[in-house]
Amino acid sequence: MKNLKTIITVIAISLATTFTTSALGKNPSKDKKTLRTEIVSLLGNKIPLDIKESSLAEISFMINNTNEVIVISVDSKNSDFQSYVKNKLNYKKIKLKNIKKGEVYRMPIKLNKI
């Protein structure tokens, strides 16, 4: 009887795990790449800032219920870049539909000197 309960528990856990993973998006990495592409297009190719040396920055943002980007923080040494990102991205609508609302996304960006 104890073995039967154990087997039923294992089957129930494996079925629950299978159904929850299939309930998520079909390809979450593709959705994140599409999100990155859309964020980069909102920022633009040429940033009108005087960047003296190449550096890395990280943008933390989330998507609200109305598909707007909410910038949480910009981790960069360049304060002009921080304000530029906030002005360009904050409350801009995105076109993706299969994105999780309320999840914090982090996107690394490389700033190249001109």
Jmol script that loads the backbone (N, CA, C; Angstrom):
load data "model"
ATOM      1  N   MET A   1       0.821  -1.191   0.000  1.00  0.00           N
ATOM      2  CA  MET A   1       0.000   0.000   0.000  1.00  0.00           C
ATOM      3  C   MET A   1       0.867   1.259   0.000  1.00  0.00           C
ATOM      4  N   LYS A   2       1.983   1.196   0.751  1.00  0.00           N
ATOM      5  CA  LYS A   2       2.873   2.345   0.817  1.00  0.00           C
ATOM      6  C   LYS A   2       3.531   2.595  -0.541  1.00  0.00           C
ATOM      7  N   ASN A   3       3.888   1.514  -1.239  1.00  0.00           N
ATOM      8  CA  ASN A   3       4.495   1.660  -2.563  1.00  0.00           C
ATOM      9  C   ASN A   3       3.496   2.255  -3.556  1.00  0.00           C
ATOM     10  N   LEU A   4       2.244   1.900  -3.455  1.00  0.00           N
ATOM     11  CA  LEU A   4       1.217   2.419  -4.348  1.00  0.00           C
ATOM     12  C   LEU A   4       1.055   3.929  -4.166  1.00  0.00           C
ATOM     13  N   LYS A   5       1.065   4.392  -2.914  1.00  0.00           N
ATOM     14  CA  LYS A   5       0.966   5.820  -2.639  1.00  0.00           C
ATOM     15  C   LYS A   5       2.173   6.566  -3.196  1.00  0.00           C
ATOM     16  N   THR A   6       3.342   5.974  -3.060  1.00  0.00           N
ATOM     17  CA  THR A   6       4.561   6.595  -3.572  1.00  0.00           C
ATOM     18  C   THR A   6       4.512   6.705  -5.089  1.00  0.00           C
ATOM     19  N   ILE A   7       4.082   5.654  -5.747  1.00  0.00           N
ATOM     20  CA  ILE A   7       3.995   5.663  -7.211  1.00  0.00           C
ATOM     21  C   ILE A   7       2.983   6.693  -7.688  1.00  0.00           C
ATOM     22  N   ILE A   8       1.842   6.766  -7.039  1.00  0.00           N
ATOM     23  CA  ILE A   8       0.817   7.745  -7.419  1.00  0.00           C
ATOM     24  C   ILE A   8       1.333   9.173  -7.214  1.00  0.00           C
ATOM     25  N   THR A   9       2.069   9.408  -6.131  1.00  0.00           N
ATOM     26  CA  THR A   9       2.628  10.733  -5.862  1.00  0.00           C
ATOM     27  C   THR A   9       3.645  11.126  -6.934  1.00  0.00           C
ATOM     28  N   VAL A  10       4.501  10.204  -7.319  1.00  0.00           N
ATOM     29  CA  VAL A  10       5.504  10.473  -8.352  1.00  0.00           C
ATOM     30  C   VAL A  10       4.832  10.783  -9.683  1.00  0.00           C
ATOM     31  N   ILE A  11       3.811  10.035 -10.041  1.00  0.00           N
ATOM     32  CA  ILE A  11       3.093  10.264 -11.295  1.00  0.00           C
ATOM     33  C   ILE A  11       2.400  11.621 -11.261  1.00  0.00           C
ATOM     34  N   ALA A  12       1.778  11.956 -10.137  1.00  0.00           N
ATOM     35  CA  ALA A  12       1.079  13.241 -10.026  1.00  0.00           C
ATOM     36  C   ALA A  12       2.049  14.412 -10.154  1.00  0.00           C
ATOM     37  N   ILE A  13       3.217  14.312  -9.518  1.00  0.00           N
ATOM     38  CA  ILE A  13       4.212  15.397  -9.603  1.00  0.00           C
ATOM     39  C   ILE A  13       4.750  15.523 -11.018  1.00  0.00           C
ATOM     40  N   SER A  14       5.027  14.404 -11.670  1.00  0.00           N
ATOM     41  CA  SER A  14       5.560  14.472 -13.031  1.00  0.00           C
ATOM     42  C   SER A  14       4.521  15.025 -14.013  1.00  0.00           C
ATOM     43  N   LEU A  15       3.255  14.678 -13.844  1.00  0.00           N
ATOM     44  CA  LEU A  15       2.210  15.238 -14.707  1.00  0.00           C
ATOM     45  C   LEU A  15       2.046  16.738 -14.471  1.00  0.00           C
ATOM     46  N   ALA A  16       2.087  17.148 -13.222  1.00  0.00           N
ATOM     47  CA  ALA A  16       1.955  18.572 -12.916  1.00  0.00           C
ATOM     48  C   ALA A  16       3.114  19.358 -13.506  1.00  0.00           C
ATOM     49  N   THR A  17       4.310  18.810 -13.426  1.00  0.00           N
ATOM     50  CA  THR A  17       5.480  19.481 -13.994  1.00  0.00           C
ATOM     51  C   THR A  17       5.370  19.570 -15.506  1.00  0.00           C
ATOM     52  N   THR A  18       4.915  18.508 -16.136  1.00  0.00           N
ATOM     53  CA  THR A  18       4.771  18.495 -17.592  1.00  0.00           C
ATOM     54  C   THR A  18       3.759  19.530 -18.058  1.00  0.00           C
ATOM     55  N   PHE A  19       2.630  19.611 -17.389  1.00  0.00           N
ATOM     56  CA  PHE A  19       1.594  20.545 -17.813  1.00  0.00           C
ATOM     57  C   PHE A  19       1.986  21.996 -17.551  1.00  0.00           C
ATOM     58  N   THR A  20       2.705  22.272 -16.491  1.00  0.00           N
ATOM     59  CA  THR A  20       3.092  23.657 -16.227  1.00  0.00           C
ATOM     60  C   THR A  20       4.159  24.134 -17.200  1.00  0.00           C
ATOM     61  N   THR A  21       5.056  23.269 -17.626  1.00  0.00           N
ATOM     62  CA  THR A  21       6.069  23.701 -18.599  1.00  0.00           C
ATOM     63  C   THR A  21       5.468  23.867 -19.977  1.00  0.00           C
ATOM     64  N   SER A  22       4.464  23.076 -20.323  1.00  0.00           N
ATOM     65  CA  SER A  22       3.838  23.237 -21.627  1.00  0.00           C
ATOM     66  C   SER A  22       2.892  24.438 -21.640  1.00  0.00           C
ATOM     67  N   ALA A  23       2.466  24.902 -20.476  1.00  0.00           N
ATOM     68  CA  ALA A  23       1.574  26.062 -20.407  1.00  0.00           C
ATOM     69  C   ALA A  23       2.328  27.359 -20.668  1.00  0.00           C
ATOM     70  N   LEU A  24       3.632  27.359 -20.460  1.00  0.00           N
ATOM     71  CA  LEU A  24       4.435  28.549 -20.736  1.00  0.00           C
ATOM     72  C   LEU A  24       4.556  28.730 -22.245  1.00  0.00           C
ATOM     73  N   GLY A  25       5.179  29.838 -22.652  1.00  0.00           N
ATOM     74  CA  GLY A  25       5.360  30.092 -24.076  1.00  0.00           C
ATOM     75  C   GLY A  25       6.108  28.967 -24.754  1.00  0.00           C
ATOM     76  N   LYS A  26       5.876  28.816 -26.053  1.00  0.00           N
ATOM     77  CA  LYS A  26       6.496  27.726 -26.785  1.00  0.00           C
ATOM     78  C   LYS A  26       8.010  27.883 -26.837  1.00  0.00           C
ATOM     79  N   ASN A  27       8.469  29.110 -26.983  1.00  0.00           N
ATOM     80  CA  ASN A  27       9.907  29.341 -27.060  1.00  0.00           C
ATOM     81  C   ASN A  27      10.235  30.645 -26.336  1.00  0.00           C
ATOM     82  N   PRO A  28      10.452  30.575 -25.021  1.00  0.00           N
ATOM     83  CA  PRO A  28      10.677  31.813 -24.271  1.00  0.00           C
ATOM     84  C   PRO A  28      11.954  32.546 -24.683  1.00  0.00           C
ATOM     85  N   SER A  29      12.977  31.832 -25.135  1.00  0.00           N
ATOM     86  CA  SER A  29      14.206  32.518 -25.541  1.00  0.00           C
ATOM     87  C   SER A  29      13.964  33.334 -26.816  1.00  0.00           C
ATOM     88  N   LYS A  30      13.106  32.851 -27.706  1.00  0.00           N
ATOM     89  CA  LYS A  30      12.766  33.603 -28.915  1.00  0.00           C
ATOM     90  C   LYS A  30      11.983  34.863 -28.551  1.00  0.00           C
ATOM     91  N   ASP A  31      11.082  34.743 -27.561  1.00  0.00           N
ATOM     92  CA  ASP A  31      10.322  35.908 -27.112  1.00  0.00           C
ATOM     93  C   ASP A  31      11.252  36.963 -26.516  1.00  0.00           C
ATOM     94  N   LYS A  32      12.263  36.523 -25.750  1.00  0.00           N
ATOM     95  CA  LYS A  32      13.205  37.471 -25.152  1.00  0.00           C
ATOM     96  C   LYS A  32      14.071  38.132 -26.218  1.00  0.00           C
ATOM     97  N   LYS A  33      14.440  37.388 -27.245  1.00  0.00           N
ATOM     98  CA  LYS A  33      15.218  37.987 -28.341  1.00  0.00           C
ATOM     99  C   LYS A  33      14.382  39.020 -29.083  1.00  0.00           C
ATOM    100  N   THR A  34      13.110  38.715 -29.280  1.00  0.00           N
ATOM    101  CA  THR A  34      12.217  39.662 -29.946  1.00  0.00           C
ATOM    102  C   THR A  34      12.019  40.899 -29.081  1.00  0.00           C
ATOM    103  N   LEU A  35      11.904  40.704 -27.777  1.00  0.00           N
ATOM    104  CA  LEU A  35      11.781  41.832 -26.853  1.00  0.00           C
ATOM    105  C   LEU A  35      13.034  42.693 -26.899  1.00  0.00           C
ATOM    106  N   ARG A  36      14.204  42.062 -26.911  1.00  0.00           N
ATOM    107  CA  ARG A  36      15.465  42.812 -26.992  1.00  0.00           C
ATOM    108  C   ARG A  36      15.520  43.620 -28.284  1.00  0.00           C
ATOM    109  N   THR A  37      15.114  43.016 -29.388  1.00  0.00           N
ATOM    110  CA  THR A  37      15.116  43.711 -30.676  1.00  0.00           C
ATOM    111  C   THR A  37      14.212  44.932 -30.631  1.00  0.00           C
ATOM    112  N   GLU A  38      13.056  44.777 -30.019  1.00  0.00           N
ATOM    113  CA  GLU A  38      12.122  45.898 -29.943  1.00  0.00           C
ATOM    114  C   GLU A  38      12.642  47.009 -29.034  1.00  0.00           C
ATOM    115  N   ILE A  39      13.270  46.645 -27.919  1.00  0.00           N
ATOM    116  CA  ILE A  39      13.844  47.649 -27.007  1.00  0.00           C
ATOM    117  C   ILE A  39      14.975  48.402 -27.704  1.00  0.00           C
ATOM    118  N   VAL A  40      15.829  47.682 -28.422  1.00  0.00           N
ATOM    119  CA  VAL A  40      16.932  48.332 -29.138  1.00  0.00           C
ATOM    120  C   VAL A  40      16.393  49.261 -30.216  1.00  0.00           C
ATOM    121  N   SER A  41      15.317  48.869 -30.898  1.00  0.00           N
ATOM    122  CA  SER A  41      14.747  49.758 -31.910  1.00  0.00           C
ATOM    123  C   SER A  41      14.139  51.012 -31.287  1.00  0.00           C
ATOM    124  N   LEU A  42      13.600  50.892 -30.064  1.00  0.00           N
ATOM    125  CA  LEU A  42      13.085  52.081 -29.375  1.00  0.00           C
ATOM    126  C   LEU A  42      14.221  53.015 -28.964  1.00  0.00           C
ATOM    127  N   LEU A  43      15.355  52.437 -28.565  1.00  0.00           N
ATOM    128  CA  LEU A  43      16.510  53.255 -28.186  1.00  0.00           C
ATOM    129  C   LEU A  43      17.143  53.938 -29.397  1.00  0.00           C
ATOM    130  N   GLY A  44      17.138  53.261 -30.517  1.00  0.00           N
ATOM    131  CA  GLY A  44      17.744  53.815 -31.727  1.00  0.00           C
ATOM    132  C   GLY A  44      19.167  53.325 -31.909  1.00  0.00           C
ATOM    133  N   ASN A  45      19.667  53.440 -33.122  1.00  0.00           N
ATOM    134  CA  ASN A  45      21.019  52.971 -33.438  1.00  0.00           C
ATOM    135  C   ASN A  45      22.092  53.958 -33.008  1.00  0.00           C
ATOM    136  N   LYS A  46      21.817  55.231 -33.164  1.00  0.00           N
ATOM    137  CA  LYS A  46      22.814  56.244 -32.834  1.00  0.00           C
ATOM    138  C   LYS A  46      22.344  57.027 -31.616  1.00  0.00           C
ATOM    139  N   ILE A  47      23.112  56.916 -30.561  1.00  0.00           N
ATOM    140  CA  ILE A  47      22.793  57.612 -29.321  1.00  0.00           C
ATOM    141  C   ILE A  47      23.531  58.946 -29.330  1.00  0.00           C
ATOM    142  N   PRO A  48      22.824  60.053 -29.235  1.00  0.00           N
ATOM    143  CA  PRO A  48      23.474  61.375 -29.354  1.00  0.00           C
ATOM    144  C   PRO A  48      24.185  61.807 -28.070  1.00  0.00           C
ATOM    145  N   LEU A  49      25.113  60.993 -27.624  1.00  0.00           N
ATOM    146  CA  LEU A  49      25.866  61.300 -26.416  1.00  0.00           C
ATOM    147  C   LEU A  49      27.353  61.256 -26.742  1.00  0.00           C
ATOM    148  N   ASP A  50      28.131  62.014 -26.006  1.00  0.00           N
ATOM    149  CA  ASP A  50      29.575  62.010 -26.167  1.00  0.00           C
ATOM    150  C   ASP A  50      30.150  60.929 -25.242  1.00  0.00           C
ATOM    151  N   ILE A  51      30.422  59.760 -25.821  1.00  0.00           N
ATOM    152  CA  ILE A  51      30.955  58.639 -25.054  1.00  0.00           C
ATOM    153  C   ILE A  51      32.456  58.587 -25.299  1.00  0.00           C
ATOM    154  N   LYS A  52      33.235  58.765 -24.240  1.00  0.00           N
ATOM    155  CA  LYS A  52      34.687  58.862 -24.368  1.00  0.00           C
ATOM    156  C   LYS A  52      35.373  57.507 -24.369  1.00  0.00           C
ATOM    157  N   GLU A  53      34.776  56.510 -23.757  1.00  0.00           N
ATOM    158  CA  GLU A  53      35.365  55.179 -23.733  1.00  0.00           C
ATOM    159  C   GLU A  53      34.259  54.138 -23.775  1.00  0.00           C
ATOM    160  N   SER A  54      34.570  52.979 -24.312  1.00  0.00           N
ATOM    161  CA  SER A  54      33.594  51.897 -24.371  1.00  0.00           C
ATOM    162  C   SER A  54      33.297  51.389 -22.964  1.00  0.00           C
ATOM    163  N   SER A  55      32.040  51.095 -22.726  1.00  0.00           N
ATOM    164  CA  SER A  55      31.642  50.593 -21.410  1.00  0.00           C
ATOM    165  C   SER A  55      30.397  49.733 -21.536  1.00  0.00           C
ATOM    166  N   LEU A  56      30.061  49.085 -20.451  1.00  0.00           N
ATOM    167  CA  LEU A  56      28.863  48.254 -20.402  1.00  0.00           C
ATOM    168  C   LEU A  56      27.811  48.913 -19.523  1.00  0.00           C
ATOM    169  N   ALA A  57      26.572  48.674 -19.869  1.00  0.00           N
ATOM    170  CA  ALA A  57      25.451  49.169 -19.071  1.00  0.00           C
ATOM    171  C   ALA A  57      24.414  48.053 -18.991  1.00  0.00           C
ATOM    172  N   GLU A  58      23.581  48.110 -17.973  1.00  0.00           N
ATOM    173  CA  GLU A  58      22.510  47.134 -17.832  1.00  0.00           C
ATOM    174  C   GLU A  58      21.215  47.866 -17.505  1.00  0.00           C
ATOM    175  N   ILE A  59      20.206  47.572 -18.294  1.00  0.00           N
ATOM    176  CA  ILE A  59      18.898  48.198 -18.108  1.00  0.00           C
ATOM    177  C   ILE A  59      17.970  47.178 -17.443  1.00  0.00           C
ATOM    178  N   SER A  60      17.357  47.553 -16.343  1.00  0.00           N
ATOM    179  CA  SER A  60      16.355  46.715 -15.687  1.00  0.00           C
ATOM    180  C   SER A  60      14.996  47.363 -15.937  1.00  0.00           C
ATOM    181  N   PHE A  61      14.080  46.570 -16.479  1.00  0.00           N
ATOM    182  CA  PHE A  61      12.756  47.101 -16.805  1.00  0.00           C
ATOM    183  C   PHE A  61      11.721  46.010 -16.651  1.00  0.00           C
ATOM    184  N   MET A  62      10.476  46.430 -16.671  1.00  0.00           N
ATOM    185  CA  MET A  62       9.367  45.491 -16.634  1.00  0.00           C
ATOM    186  C   MET A  62       8.286  45.970 -17.587  1.00  0.00           C
ATOM    187  N   ILE A  63       7.368  45.083 -17.907  1.00  0.00           N
ATOM    188  CA  ILE A  63       6.251  45.396 -18.794  1.00  0.00           C
ATOM    189  C   ILE A  63       4.985  45.415 -17.943  1.00  0.00           C
ATOM    190  N   ASN A  64       4.219  46.514 -18.017  1.00  0.00           N
ATOM    191  CA  ASN A  64       2.995  46.579 -17.217  1.00  0.00           C
ATOM    192  C   ASN A  64       1.819  45.964 -17.979  1.00  0.00           C
ATOM    193  N   ASN A  65       0.625  46.038 -17.416  1.00  0.00           N
ATOM    194  CA  ASN A  65      -0.546  45.380 -18.006  1.00  0.00           C
ATOM    195  C   ASN A  65      -0.993  45.985 -19.330  1.00  0.00           C
ATOM    196  N   THR A  66      -0.584  47.196 -19.606  1.00  0.00           N
ATOM    197  CA  THR A  66      -0.966  47.835 -20.876  1.00  0.00           C
ATOM    198  C   THR A  66       0.175  47.790 -21.898  1.00  0.00           C
ATOM    199  N   ASN A  67       1.098  46.837 -21.732  1.00  0.00           N
ATOM    200  CA  ASN A  67       2.245  46.627 -22.628  1.00  0.00           C
ATOM    201  C   ASN A  67       3.161  47.837 -22.723  1.00  0.00           C
ATOM    202  N   GLU A  68       3.334  48.544 -21.633  1.00  0.00           N
ATOM    203  CA  GLU A  68       4.255  49.674 -21.597  1.00  0.00           C
ATOM    204  C   GLU A  68       5.520  49.262 -20.850  1.00  0.00           C
ATOM    205  N   VAL A  69       6.649  49.771 -21.323  1.00  0.00           N
ATOM    206  CA  VAL A  69       7.934  49.502 -20.677  1.00  0.00           C
ATOM    207  C   VAL A  69       8.088  50.458 -19.502  1.00  0.00           C
ATOM    208  N   ILE A  70       8.414  49.915 -18.337  1.00  0.00           N
ATOM    209  CA  ILE A  70       8.683  50.717 -17.151  1.00  0.00           C
ATOM    210  C   ILE A  70      10.160  50.491 -16.785  1.00  0.00           C
ATOM    211  N   VAL A  71      10.968  51.531 -16.916  1.00  0.00           N
ATOM    212  CA  VAL A  71      12.387  51.425 -16.594  1.00  0.00           C
ATOM    213  C   VAL A  71      12.550  51.477 -15.082  1.00  0.00           C
ATOM    214  N   ILE A  72      13.170  50.450 -14.530  1.00  0.00           N
ATOM    215  CA  ILE A  72      13.395  50.391 -13.088  1.00  0.00           C
ATOM    216  C   ILE A  72      14.727  51.034 -12.752  1.00  0.00           C
ATOM    217  N   SER A  73      15.779  50.621 -13.446  1.00  0.00           N
ATOM    218  CA  SER A  73      17.089  51.208 -13.195  1.00  0.00           C
ATOM    219  C   SER A  73      17.979  51.038 -14.421  1.00  0.00           C
ATOM    220  N   VAL A  74      18.974  51.911 -14.502  1.00  0.00           N
ATOM    221  CA  VAL A  74      19.997  51.831 -15.543  1.00  0.00           C
ATOM    222  C   VAL A  74      21.335  51.839 -14.822  1.00  0.00           C
ATOM    223  N   ASP A  75      22.040  50.729 -14.912  1.00  0.00           N
ATOM    224  CA  ASP A  75      23.331  50.603 -14.241  1.00  0.00           C
ATOM    225  C   ASP A  75      24.427  50.982 -15.235  1.00  0.00           C
ATOM    226  N   SER A  76      24.852  52.229 -15.167  1.00  0.00           N
ATOM    227  CA  SER A  76      25.868  52.738 -16.081  1.00  0.00           C
ATOM    228  C   SER A  76      26.665  53.830 -15.385  1.00  0.00           C
ATOM    229  N   LYS A  77      27.919  53.972 -15.798  1.00  0.00           N
ATOM    230  CA  LYS A  77      28.758  55.039 -15.250  1.00  0.00           C
ATOM    231  C   LYS A  77      28.397  56.388 -15.853  1.00  0.00           C
ATOM    232  N   ASN A  78      27.815  56.376 -17.020  1.00  0.00           N
ATOM    233  CA  ASN A  78      27.473  57.591 -17.742  1.00  0.00           C
ATOM    234  C   ASN A  78      26.065  58.052 -17.343  1.00  0.00           C
ATOM    235  N   SER A  79      25.964  59.134 -16.612  1.00  0.00           N
ATOM    236  CA  SER A  79      24.653  59.610 -16.140  1.00  0.00           C
ATOM    237  C   SER A  79      23.794  60.139 -17.288  1.00  0.00           C
ATOM    238  N   ASP A  80      24.435  60.640 -18.353  1.00  0.00           N
ATOM    239  CA  ASP A  80      23.662  61.090 -19.513  1.00  0.00           C
ATOM    240  C   ASP A  80      22.954  59.913 -20.178  1.00  0.00           C
ATOM    241  N   PHE A  81      23.620  58.763 -20.221  1.00  0.00           N
ATOM    242  CA  PHE A  81      23.004  57.579 -20.808  1.00  0.00           C
ATOM    243  C   PHE A  81      21.818  57.125 -19.957  1.00  0.00           C
ATOM    244  N   GLN A  82      21.938  57.244 -18.648  1.00  0.00           N
ATOM    245  CA  GLN A  82      20.830  56.860 -17.769  1.00  0.00           C
ATOM    246  C   GLN A  82      19.586  57.683 -18.068  1.00  0.00           C
ATOM    247  N   SER A  83      19.746  58.978 -18.175  1.00  0.00           N
ATOM    248  CA  SER A  83      18.582  59.830 -18.455  1.00  0.00           C
ATOM    249  C   SER A  83      18.075  59.613 -19.881  1.00  0.00           C
ATOM    250  N   TYR A  84      18.985  59.354 -20.814  1.00  0.00           N
ATOM    251  CA  TYR A  84      18.579  59.096 -22.203  1.00  0.00           C
ATOM    252  C   TYR A  84      17.694  57.852 -22.284  1.00  0.00           C
ATOM    253  N   VAL A  85      18.115  56.773 -21.611  1.00  0.00           N
ATOM    254  CA  VAL A  85      17.334  55.532 -21.638  1.00  0.00           C
ATOM    255  C   VAL A  85      15.972  55.737 -21.002  1.00  0.00           C
ATOM    256  N   LYS A  86      15.927  56.425 -19.879  1.00  0.00           N
ATOM    257  CA  LYS A  86      14.648  56.663 -19.205  1.00  0.00           C
ATOM    258  C   LYS A  86      13.710  57.497 -20.067  1.00  0.00           C
ATOM    259  N   ASN A  87      14.248  58.487 -20.766  1.00  0.00           N
ATOM    260  CA  ASN A  87      13.410  59.319 -21.631  1.00  0.00           C
ATOM    261  C   ASN A  87      12.923  58.552 -22.856  1.00  0.00           C
ATOM    262  N   LYS A  88      13.762  57.696 -23.404  1.00  0.00           N
ATOM    263  CA  LYS A  88      13.398  56.972 -24.625  1.00  0.00           C
ATOM    264  C   LYS A  88      12.475  55.789 -24.378  1.00  0.00           C
ATOM    265  N   LEU A  89      12.617  55.118 -23.231  1.00  0.00           N
ATOM    266  CA  LEU A  89      11.883  53.868 -23.011  1.00  0.00           C
ATOM    267  C   LEU A  89      10.688  53.960 -22.085  1.00  0.00           C
ATOM    268  N   ASN A  90      10.734  54.836 -21.095  1.00  0.00           N
ATOM    269  CA  ASN A  90       9.686  54.847 -20.083  1.00  0.00           C
ATOM    270  C   ASN A  90       8.310  55.100 -20.698  1.00  0.00           C
ATOM    271  N   TYR A  91       7.388  54.197 -20.401  1.00  0.00           N
ATOM    272  CA  TYR A  91       5.990  54.256 -20.827  1.00  0.00           C
ATOM    273  C   TYR A  91       5.803  54.200 -22.338  1.00  0.00           C
ATOM    274  N   LYS A  92       6.743  53.594 -23.063  1.00  0.00           N
ATOM    275  CA  LYS A  92       6.568  53.341 -24.494  1.00  0.00           C
ATOM    276  C   LYS A  92       5.911  51.980 -24.653  1.00  0.00           C
ATOM    277  N   LYS A  93       4.953  51.898 -25.563  1.00  0.00           N
ATOM    278  CA  LYS A  93       4.237  50.653 -25.804  1.00  0.00           C
ATOM    279  C   LYS A  93       5.069  49.735 -26.680  1.00  0.00           C
ATOM    280  N   ILE A  94       4.982  48.445 -26.381  1.00  0.00           N
ATOM    281  CA  ILE A  94       5.625  47.449 -27.220  1.00  0.00           C
ATOM    282  C   ILE A  94       4.551  46.599 -27.876  1.00  0.00           C
ATOM    283  N   LYS A  95       4.927  45.909 -28.946  1.00  0.00           N
ATOM    284  CA  LYS A  95       3.948  45.166 -29.737  1.00  0.00           C
ATOM    285  C   LYS A  95       3.855  43.694 -29.362  1.00  0.00           C
ATOM    286  N   LEU A  96       4.767  43.199 -28.547  1.00  0.00           N
ATOM    287  CA  LEU A  96       4.752  41.787 -28.170  1.00  0.00           C
ATOM    288  C   LEU A  96       3.538  41.455 -27.322  1.00  0.00           C
ATOM    289  N   LYS A  97       2.945  40.303 -27.581  1.00  0.00           N
ATOM    290  CA  LYS A  97       1.767  39.880 -26.815  1.00  0.00           C
ATOM    291  C   LYS A  97       2.099  38.762 -25.831  1.00  0.00           C
ATOM    292  N   ASN A  98       3.104  37.936 -26.125  1.00  0.00           N
ATOM    293  CA  ASN A  98       3.386  36.754 -25.305  1.00  0.00           C
ATOM    294  C   ASN A  98       4.446  37.010 -24.250  1.00  0.00           C
ATOM    295  N   ILE A  99       4.477  38.178 -23.691  1.00  0.00           N
ATOM    296  CA  ILE A  99       5.490  38.527 -22.706  1.00  0.00           C
ATOM    297  C   ILE A  99       4.848  38.528 -21.321  1.00  0.00           C
ATOM    298  N   LYS A 100       5.610  38.119 -20.312  1.00  0.00           N
ATOM    299  CA  LYS A 100       5.065  38.092 -18.954  1.00  0.00           C
ATOM    300  C   LYS A 100       4.986  39.504 -18.402  1.00  0.00           C
ATOM    301  N   LYS A 101       3.839  39.832 -17.900  1.00  0.00           N
ATOM    302  CA  LYS A 101       3.627  41.152 -17.301  1.00  0.00           C
ATOM    303  C   LYS A 101       4.135  41.134 -15.864  1.00  0.00           C
ATOM    304  N   GLY A 102       4.806  42.198 -15.472  1.00  0.00           N
ATOM    305  CA  GLY A 102       5.267  42.334 -14.102  1.00  0.00           C
ATOM    306  C   GLY A 102       6.595  41.660 -13.806  1.00  0.00           C
ATOM    307  N   GLU A 103       7.168  40.953 -14.758  1.00  0.00           N
ATOM    308  CA  GLU A 103       8.465  40.312 -14.540  1.00  0.00           C
ATOM    309  C   GLU A 103       9.579  41.309 -14.849  1.00  0.00           C
ATOM    310  N   VAL A 104      10.620  41.318 -14.025  1.00  0.00           N
ATOM    311  CA  VAL A 104      11.740  42.233 -14.224  1.00  0.00           C
ATOM    312  C   VAL A 104      12.718  41.608 -15.215  1.00  0.00           C
ATOM    313  N   TYR A 105      13.015  42.330 -16.274  1.00  0.00           N
ATOM    314  CA  TYR A 105      13.960  41.898 -17.290  1.00  0.00           C
ATOM    315  C   TYR A 105      15.222  42.730 -17.163  1.00  0.00           C
ATOM    316  N   ARG A 106      16.356  42.084 -17.404  1.00  0.00           N
ATOM    317  CA  ARG A 106      17.647  42.791 -17.387  1.00  0.00           C
ATOM    318  C   ARG A 106      18.275  42.620 -18.748  1.00  0.00           C
ATOM    319  N   MET A 107      18.684  43.741 -19.333  1.00  0.00           N
ATOM    320  CA  MET A 107      19.256  43.705 -20.677  1.00  0.00           C
ATOM    321  C   MET A 107      20.614  44.400 -20.677  1.00  0.00           C
ATOM    322  N   PRO A 108      21.682  43.655 -20.967  1.00  0.00           N
ATOM    323  CA  PRO A 108      22.998  44.302 -21.045  1.00  0.00           C
ATOM    324  C   PRO A 108      23.155  45.046 -22.370  1.00  0.00           C
ATOM    325  N   ILE A 109      23.824  46.175 -22.310  1.00  0.00           N
ATOM    326  CA  ILE A 109      24.063  46.994 -23.504  1.00  0.00           C
ATOM    327  C   ILE A 109      25.530  47.413 -23.490  1.00  0.00           C
ATOM    328  N   LYS A 110      26.146  47.344 -24.646  1.00  0.00           N
ATOM    329  CA  LYS A 110      27.535  47.783 -24.771  1.00  0.00           C
ATOM    330  C   LYS A 110      27.561  49.136 -25.445  1.00  0.00           C
ATOM    331  N   LEU A 111      28.201  50.089 -24.803  1.00  0.00           N
ATOM    332  CA  LEU A 111      28.332  51.447 -25.345  1.00  0.00           C
ATOM    333  C   LEU A 111      29.712  51.573 -25.968  1.00  0.00           C
ATOM    334  N   ASN A 112      29.750  51.829 -27.260  1.00  0.00           N
ATOM    335  CA  ASN A 112      31.018  51.976 -27.965  1.00  0.00           C
ATOM    336  C   ASN A 112      31.338  53.451 -28.129  1.00  0.00           C
ATOM    337  N   LYS A 113      32.608  53.782 -27.982  1.00  0.00           N
ATOM    338  CA  LYS A 113      33.000  55.186 -28.189  1.00  0.00           C
ATOM    339  C   LYS A 113      32.951  55.513 -29.666  1.00  0.00           C
ATOM    340  N   ILE A 114      32.749  56.778 -29.926  1.00  0.00           N
ATOM    341  CA  ILE A 114      32.606  57.225 -31.323  1.00  0.00           C
ATOM    342  C   ILE A 114      33.949  57.506 -31.937  1.00  0.00           C
TER     343      ILE A 114
END
end "model"
wireframe off; spacefill off
backbone 0.3
color backbone group
